Amino acid sequence: MRRRRDETGAGRPRTIGEALPEALAAAGLTEAVARAQAMAAWPTAVGARIAAVTEPRRLLEDGTLVVGVRTHAWMTELSLMEPQLLARLASAAVTHPVRRLRWELLR
């Protein structure tokens, strides 16, 4: 574990909050964690009713969030709501922005 120097110059352990970003970057996981934030924000951003019939699957590098939907009827309704859903996700302040939604039927 790397140590940081305090004002006296003596090393001391870093907090996990200080060490984690460096560890994620070293493992090449920074971008994957940022994309996962959008998926974690989905239920809160869209509300309980929509969250009950959908399942965020993956956020692609181009900002497309792939979302599974339970029925064709819901898929049609949600397609019409895409601008509002994108605005809700944008206000969730996720690190990796969602630019587009792509719908898939859940099996």
Buried (B, 14 or more C-beta within 10 A) or exposed (E): EEEEEEEEEEEEEBEEEEBEEEEBEEEEEBBEBBBBBBBEBBBEBBEEEBBEBBBBEEBEEEBBBBBBBEEEEBBEEBEEBEEEBBEBBEEBEBEBBBBEBEBEEBE
